[in-house]
Amino acid sequence: MDRTNEQTLPAVTASSSVAESAEASGSPSRRDFLRHGVSLATGAALMGLVPPGVRSGAWAAGSDAPEKKEVRIGFIPLTDCSSVVMAAVQKFDEKYGIKIIPSKEASWAAVRDKLVNGELDAAHVLYGLVYGVQLGIGGPKKDMAVLMSLNNNGQAITLSNQLRDKGTTDGASLAKLVAKKEREYTFAQTFPTGTHAMWLYYWLAAHGIDPFKDVKNIVVPPPQMVANMRVGNMDGFCVGEPWNNRAIMDKIGFTAVTSQDIWTDHPEKVLGTTADFVAKNPNTARAMTAAVLDAGRWIDASLANRRATAETVAQKSYINTDMEVILERMLGRYSNGLGKVWDDKNHMKFFNDGAVNFPYLSDGMWFLTQHKRWGLLKSDPDYLAVAKKVNRIDIYTQAAAAAKVALPKSEMRTSKLIDGVVWDGKDPKKYAASFKVHA
């Protein structure tokens, strides 16, 4: 089957209604980031002593002023759009000589199309969507750019209360139910090459469920997930917050697993654009990245800032839901809808001393390995070469210097996922072929 053209449900109106873990997973520690941050900050300070005519060479020939002063950045109504929104609302953009105009979009397919045709300058976008466009899967082929990672963690897989009533509360019990073949079970994700599809497939497969042979999977835009589950269009979905918590509040579903339990501190949304935009507007790309870095740092700086963020993004022009639905999980206060309540130290993070935002090559490569695993890619690409082309570490490094944000020691990182398999980016072809459940 052609998995780049999975069924998309017709629109249903949505209801309006830490350092220790990083070290354990092989991620750079806070100490590493702080140590490198000192050298970066010093370098940035020294840069200020260089005459402007010389300094401009560090950014682009002629001038370090943004080529485009007003930038339109698309976003989908999700909690992890917050740093893009707050960069504009808190005017971090003005510091770098630009004006960010957040543009609310209806679906990831719309974001893709508007990026490709230039209607959007950049977007809060699914990591895997950018790589899909780069390789011509899940849409038109066009050279793309990842400027930075916007967040780690904070997604989840929600199952319907009808499954709960059948005794299904987790992956193991779901596998037993699916194996009975009483009927076809349907699961929704948000875009064929995107992050939510990959978390859903990975979790199902870790429990022995083939996401294409054993169940049906469909595409639904994030804000429409809850409404579609309410009318029985799917048995489960994977999406970003606040829509998992909204399902619990509306008493139609429960959280079976969080994405941070699938992969602690996983990459999620990115600030994405086209390679053409970066080529024509390198200073603007740097300024956008620096402004969003500042915003992410501000959000993570205090509980008060997180509350202010939740109050802002809850508004109709952004996510359009109740502030408390957003705030709870933004603060790491989780309940699963089955009676379990906990404080999750691996909740959604926007900065985490800079550890969140670096565009690790290994992160981009991981999505390619899963695209290959599930037959979206028919052959192995040059994983590292694609990641080096897409992930614009050069732009990020300049923006980090401007914003005085630390850099990690390596462009790769190591993580252990829910099934115990370790990903380090060293042999992506072998990794992609190593899974028992695959296309």
C-alpha positions as CSV (number, residue, x, y, z in Angstrom):
1,M,0.0,0.0,0.0
2,D,1.0,3.6,-0.5
3,R,1.5,4.8,3.0
4,T,2.1,8.4,2.0
5,N,-1.5,8.7,1.1
6,E,-3.3,7.2,4.1
7,Q,-6.9,8.1,4.6
8,T,-7.6,11.5,6.1
9,L,-10.9,11.9,7.9
10,P,-13.1,14.7,6.8
11,A,-13.1,17.6,9.2
12,V,-15.0,17.4,12.4
13,T,-15.2,20.6,14.4
14,A,-13.0,20.4,17.5
15,S,-14.4,21.2,20.9
16,S,-13.3,24.5,22.3
17,S,-14.5,23.1,25.3
18,V,16.2,16.9,34.0
19,A,19.8,16.9,34.0
20,E,19.9,13.5,35.7
21,S,17.6,11.9,33.1
22,A,19.6,13.5,30.3
23,E,22.8,11.9,31.6
24,A,21.1,8.5,32.1
25,S,19.9,8.5,28.5
26,G,23.3,9.5,27.2
27,S,22.3,13.0,26.4
28,P,24.7,15.9,27.2
29,S,24.5,16.9,30.8
30,R,23.6,20.4,32.1
31,R,27.2,20.8,33.2
32,D,28.4,20.2,29.6
33,F,26.0,22.8,28.3
34,L,26.9,25.3,30.9
35,R,30.6,24.8,30.4
36,H,30.2,25.4,26.6
37,G,27.8,28.2,27.3
38,V,30.6,30.1,29.1
39,S,32.8,29.9,26.0
40,L,29.9,30.9,23.7
41,A,28.9,33.8,25.8
42,T,32.5,35.0,25.9
43,G,32.8,34.6,22.2
44,A,29.6,36.6,21.6
45,A,30.9,39.3,23.9
46,L,34.2,39.4,22.0
47,M,32.2,39.6,18.7
48,G,30.7,42.8,19.9
49,L,34.2,44.4,20.0
50,V,34.8,43.7,16.4
51,P,34.0,46.6,14.0
52,P,30.6,46.0,12.2
53,G,32.2,45.8,8.8
54,V,34.3,42.9,9.9
55,R,31.7,41.3,12.1
56,S,29.2,40.9,9.3
57,G,31.4,38.3,7.7
58,A,30.4,35.9,10.5
59,W,26.8,36.0,9.3
60,A,26.7,36.8,5.6
61,A,28.5,39.0,3.1
62,G,27.6,42.7,3.5
63,S,25.4,43.0,6.5
64,D,24.2,41.1,9.5
65,A,20.8,42.9,9.4
66,P,17.8,40.7,8.6
67,E,17.0,40.6,4.9
68,K,13.3,40.2,5.6
69,K,12.0,42.2,8.6
70,E,8.6,40.6,8.8
71,V,8.3,36.8,8.9
72,R,5.2,34.7,8.8
73,I,5.6,31.5,10.9
74,G,2.9,28.9,10.7
75,F,1.7,26.9,13.7
76,I,-0.8,24.2,14.5
77,P,-2.9,24.6,17.7
78,L,-0.7,22.6,20.1
79,T,1.0,23.4,23.4
80,D,4.4,23.0,21.7
81,C,3.8,26.0,19.4
82,S,4.3,28.1,22.6
83,S,7.9,29.4,22.0
84,V,7.0,30.6,18.5
85,V,3.9,32.4,19.8
86,M,5.7,33.9,22.9
87,A,8.6,35.1,20.7
88,A,6.1,37.4,19.1
89,V,3.9,38.2,22.1
90,Q,6.9,38.9,24.4
91,K,8.6,40.8,21.6
92,F,11.8,38.7,21.7
93,D,11.7,39.2,17.9
94,E,12.3,43.0,18.1
95,K,15.6,42.4,19.8
96,Y,16.9,40.8,16.6
97,G,15.4,43.3,14.2
98,I,12.4,41.2,12.9
99,K,8.6,41.0,13.5
100,I,7.2,37.4,13.8
101,I,3.6,37.0,12.7
102,P,2.3,33.7,14.0
103,S,-0.1,32.1,11.4
104,K,-2.7,29.5,12.7
105,E,-3.0,26.6,10.2
106,A,-5.6,23.9,9.9
107,S,-3.5,20.8,9.3
108,W,0.1,19.6,8.8
109,A,-0.6,19.1,5.1
110,A,-1.5,22.8,4.9
111,V,1.7,23.7,6.7
112,R,3.7,21.6,4.3
113,D,2.1,23.1,1.2
114,K,2.4,26.7,2.4
115,L,6.1,26.2,3.3
116,V,6.8,24.7,-0.1
117,N,5.0,27.4,-2.1
118,G,6.3,30.3,0.1
119,E,3.1,31.4,1.7
120,L,4.8,30.8,5.0
121,D,8.4,31.8,5.7
122,A,8.8,29.1,8.4
123,A,6.7,27.0,10.7
124,H,6.4,25.1,13.9
125,V,6.4,21.8,12.2
126,L,6.7,18.0,12.7
127,Y,10.4,16.9,12.5
128,G,9.6,14.0,10.3
129,L,7.4,16.1,7.9
130,V,10.5,18.2,7.0
131,Y,12.5,15.1,6.2
132,G,9.6,13.6,4.2
133,V,9.5,16.7,2.0
134,Q,13.3,16.6,1.6
135,L,13.1,13.1,0.2
136,G,9.8,13.5,-1.6
137,I,7.6,11.2,0.6
138,G,4.4,12.5,2.1
139,G,4.3,15.3,-0.4
140,P,6.3,17.2,-3.0
141,K,10.1,17.0,-3.0
142,K,11.9,20.2,-2.0
143,D,15.1,21.0,-0.2
144,M,14.3,21.9,3.4
145,A,15.9,23.2,6.5
146,V,15.6,22.5,10.3
147,L,16.8,25.5,12.1
148,M,16.3,24.3,15.7
149,S,14.3,21.9,17.8
150,L,11.4,23.6,19.6
151,N,10.6,21.1,22.3
152,N,11.2,17.7,23.8
153,N,8.5,15.4,25.2
154,G,4.8,16.3,25.9
155,Q,2.9,14.1,23.4
156,A,0.9,11.0,24.3
157,I,-1.2,8.1,23.0
158,T,-4.9,8.2,24.1
159,L,-7.2,5.2,24.0
160,S,-11.0,5.4,24.0
161,N,-13.1,4.6,27.1
162,Q,-14.7,1.8,25.0
163,L,-11.3,0.0,25.0
164,R,-11.0,0.6,28.7
165,D,-14.4,-1.0,29.2
166,K,-13.0,-4.1,27.4
167,G,-10.1,-4.3,29.9
168,T,-7.5,-2.5,27.8
169,T,-5.4,0.0,29.7
170,D,-1.9,-0.4,28.2
171,G,0.0,-1.8,25.3
172,A,0.1,-5.4,26.5
173,S,-3.7,-5.6,27.1
174,L,-4.3,-3.8,23.8
175,A,-2.2,-6.5,22.0
176,K,-4.4,-9.2,23.6
177,L,-7.6,-7.4,22.4
178,V,-6.3,-6.9,18.9
179,A,-5.2,-10.6,18.7
180,K,-8.9,-11.7,19.3
181,K,-9.8,-10.0,15.9
182,E,-13.3,-9.3,17.1
183,R,-13.3,-6.3,14.8
184,E,-11.0,-3.8,13.1
185,Y,-9.4,-1.3,15.4
186,T,-8.6,2.2,14.1
187,F,-5.8,4.5,15.3
188,A,-5.2,8.1,14.3
189,Q,-2.0,10.0,13.9
190,T,-1.4,13.5,12.4
191,F,0.7,13.1,9.3
192,P,2.2,10.0,7.5
193,T,5.9,10.9,8.0
194,G,5.5,12.9,11.2
195,T,6.4,12.4,14.8
196,H,3.0,11.2,16.0
197,A,2.9,8.5,13.4
198,M,6.3,7.3,14.4
199,W,5.5,7.3,18.2
200,L,2.3,5.4,17.5
201,Y,3.9,2.8,15.2
202,Y,6.9,2.3,17.5
203,W,4.7,1.8,20.6
204,L,2.3,-0.6,18.8
205,A,5.2,-2.6,17.3
206,A,7.0,-2.8,20.7
207,H,3.9,-4.7,21.9
208,G,3.9,-6.9,18.8
209,I,1.1,-5.1,16.9
210,D,1.8,-4.4,13.3
211,P,0.4,-0.9,12.7
212,F,-0.5,-1.6,9.1
213,K,-1.5,-5.3,9.1
214,D,-3.1,-5.7,12.5
215,V,-5.0,-2.4,12.8
216,K,-6.1,0.4,10.6
217,N,-4.4,3.8,10.8
218,I,-5.7,7.1,9.6
219,V,-4.7,10.8,9.5
220,V,-6.5,13.4,11.5
221,P,-5.4,17.0,12.2
222,P,-4.5,17.6,15.9
223,P,-7.4,19.9,16.9
224,Q,-9.9,17.4,15.4
225,M,-8.7,14.4,17.4
226,V,-11.1,14.7,20.4
227,A,-14.2,15.4,18.3
228,N,-13.5,12.4,16.0
229,M,-13.0,10.1,19.0
230,R,-16.2,11.4,20.6
231,V,-18.2,10.2,17.5
232,G,-16.4,6.9,17.3
233,N,-14.2,7.4,14.3
234,M,-11.1,5.9,16.1
235,D,-10.2,3.7,19.0
236,G,-7.0,5.6,19.8
237,F,-4.8,8.4,18.7
238,C,-1.3,9.9,19.1
239,V,-1.1,13.7,19.2
240,G,0.5,16.5,21.1
241,E,-1.0,18.3,24.1
242,P,-3.4,19.6,25.1
243,W,-5.6,17.2,23.1
244,N,-4.7,14.1,25.2
245,N,-5.6,16.0,28.4
246,R,-8.7,17.4,26.7
247,A,-9.9,13.8,26.0
248,I,-9.6,13.0,29.7
249,M,-11.4,16.2,30.7
250,D,-14.2,15.4,28.3
251,K,-14.3,11.8,29.6
252,I,-13.9,10.1,26.3
253,G,-10.4,8.6,26.6
254,F,-7.4,8.0,28.8
255,T,-3.6,8.2,28.4
256,A,-2.1,4.8,27.7
257,V,1.5,6.0,27.4
258,T,3.3,9.4,27.1
259,S,5.8,10.0,24.4
260,Q,8.5,10.6,27.0
261,D,7.9,7.1,28.2
262,I,8.5,5.9,24.6
263,W,11.7,8.0,24.3
264,T,12.8,10.3,27.1
265,D,13.7,13.8,25.8
266,H,12.7,12.8,22.3
267,P,12.8,15.4,19.5
268,E,9.4,16.7,18.5
269,K,8.5,19.9,16.7
270,V,11.1,22.0,14.9
271,L,11.4,25.5,13.5
272,G,11.4,24.5,9.8
273,T,11.7,26.3,6.5
274,T,12.9,25.7,3.0
275,A,16.6,25.7,1.9
276,D,15.7,28.5,-0.5
277,F,14.5,30.7,2.3
278,V,17.8,30.2,4.3
279,A,19.9,30.8,1.2
280,K,18.1,34.1,0.4
281,N,17.6,35.2,4.0
282,P,20.4,33.8,6.2
283,N,20.4,36.7,8.7
284,T,16.6,36.5,9.0
285,A,16.9,32.7,9.7
286,R,19.4,33.5,12.4
287,A,17.3,36.2,13.9
288,M,14.2,33.9,13.9
289,T,16.1,31.2,15.6
290,A,17.6,33.5,18.2
291,A,14.2,35.0,19.0
292,V,12.6,31.6,19.5
293,L,15.6,30.5,21.6
294,D,15.0,33.5,23.9
295,A,11.3,32.6,24.1
296,G,11.9,29.0,25.0
297,R,14.4,30.0,27.7
298,W,11.8,32.5,29.1
299,I,9.1,29.8,29.2
300,D,11.2,27.3,31.1
301,A,12.6,30.0,33.5
302,S,9.7,29.8,36.0
303,L,6.3,28.3,36.8
304,A,4.9,31.9,36.5
305,N,6.2,32.1,33.0
306,R,4.7,28.8,32.1
307,R,1.3,29.9,33.5
308,A,1.5,33.1,31.5
309,T,2.3,31.1,28.4
310,A,-0.6,28.8,29.0
311,E,-2.9,31.8,29.5
312,T,-1.7,33.3,26.2
313,V,-1.8,30.2,24.0
314,A,-5.2,29.1,25.3
315,Q,-6.8,32.1,23.5
316,K,-9.0,31.6,20.5
317,S,-6.3,32.9,18.1
318,Y,-3.9,30.2,19.2
319,I,-5.0,26.8,20.7
320,N,-8.6,27.8,21.6
321,T,-9.3,25.7,24.7
322,D,-9.4,26.0,28.5
323,M,-6.2,27.3,30.0
324,E,-6.2,24.6,32.8
325,V,-6.2,21.8,30.2
326,I,-2.9,23.2,28.8
327,L,-1.3,24.2,32.1
328,E,-1.6,20.9,34.0
329,R,0.7,18.9,31.7
330,M,2.8,21.9,30.9
331,L,3.7,22.0,34.6
332,G,4.2,18.2,34.6
333,R,1.1,17.4,36.6
334,Y,-0.3,14.3,34.9
335,S,-3.4,12.2,35.5
336,N,-4.1,9.3,33.1
337,G,-7.9,9.2,33.3
338,L,-7.7,5.9,35.1
339,G,-7.0,7.1,38.6
340,K,-3.2,7.4,38.4
341,V,-1.8,10.9,39.2
342,W,1.9,11.8,39.0
343,D,4.4,14.6,38.6
344,D,6.4,13.9,35.4
345,K,9.9,15.3,35.5
346,N,10.1,14.6,31.7
347,H,7.2,16.9,30.8
348,M,7.3,19.2,27.8
349,K,10.5,21.3,27.8
350,F,11.2,24.2,25.5
351,F,14.8,25.0,26.5
352,N,16.3,23.0,29.4
353,D,19.6,25.0,29.5
354,G,19.8,24.7,25.7
355,A,19.7,20.9,25.6
356,V,16.3,21.0,23.9
357,N,17.1,23.2,20.9
358,F,20.3,21.9,19.2
359,P,19.4,20.2,15.9
360,Y,21.2,16.9,16.5
361,L,22.1,15.0,13.3
362,S,21.1,11.8,15.1
363,D,17.6,13.1,15.7
364,G,17.0,13.8,12.1
365,M,18.5,10.4,11.1
366,W,16.2,8.5,13.5
367,F,13.1,9.6,11.6
368,L,14.7,8.4,8.3
369,T,15.3,5.0,9.9
370,Q,11.6,4.7,10.8
371,H,10.5,5.9,7.4
372,K,12.6,3.1,6.0
373,R,11.3,0.6,8.6
374,W,7.7,1.2,7.6
375,G,8.2,1.2,3.8
376,L,7.9,5.0,3.3
377,L,11.4,4.9,1.9
378,K,12.0,2.0,-0.5
379,S,15.8,2.0,0.0
380,D,18.3,3.3,2.5
381,P,19.3,6.9,1.9
382,D,22.7,8.4,2.9
383,Y,21.3,9.0,6.4
384,L,24.2,11.2,7.6
385,A,24.4,13.2,4.4
386,V,20.7,14.0,4.4
387,A,20.8,15.1,8.1
388,K,23.8,17.3,7.5
389,K,22.0,19.0,4.6
390,V,18.7,19.5,6.4
391,N,19.8,20.3,9.9
392,R,21.3,23.8,9.7
393,I,23.8,23.6,12.5
394,D,25.6,26.6,11.0
395,I,22.6,28.9,11.4
396,Y,21.8,27.5,14.8
397,T,25.4,28.1,16.0
398,Q,25.2,31.7,15.0
399,A,21.8,32.1,16.6
400,A,23.0,30.5,19.8
401,A,26.0,32.9,19.9
402,A,23.6,35.8,19.4
403,A,21.3,34.6,22.2
404,K,24.1,33.4,24.4
405,V,22.9,29.8,24.5
406,A,25.2,26.9,25.1
407,L,26.2,24.3,22.5
408,P,26.6,20.5,23.2
409,K,29.9,18.7,22.7
410,S,28.6,16.5,19.9
411,E,26.3,16.7,16.9
412,M,25.0,13.3,17.8
413,R,23.3,11.9,21.0
414,T,22.4,8.5,22.4
415,S,19.1,7.4,23.8
416,K,17.4,4.2,24.9
417,L,13.8,3.7,23.7
418,I,10.8,1.9,25.4
419,D,11.8,-1.5,24.0
420,G,15.4,-1.2,25.3
421,V,16.9,-0.6,21.9
422,V,19.6,2.0,21.9
423,W,19.9,4.7,19.1
424,D,23.1,6.5,18.7
425,G,23.2,7.3,15.0
426,K,26.3,5.2,14.3
427,D,24.9,2.6,12.0
428,P,21.5,3.8,10.8
429,K,21.1,1.2,8.1
430,K,21.6,-1.7,10.5
431,Y,19.3,0.0,13.1
432,A,16.5,0.4,10.5
433,A,16.7,-3.2,9.5
434,S,16.9,-4.6,13.1
435,F,13.2,-4.4,14.1
436,K,11.2,-7.6,14.3
437,V,8.0,-5.7,13.3
438,H,8.4,-3.8,10.1
439,A,6.9,-3.3,6.6
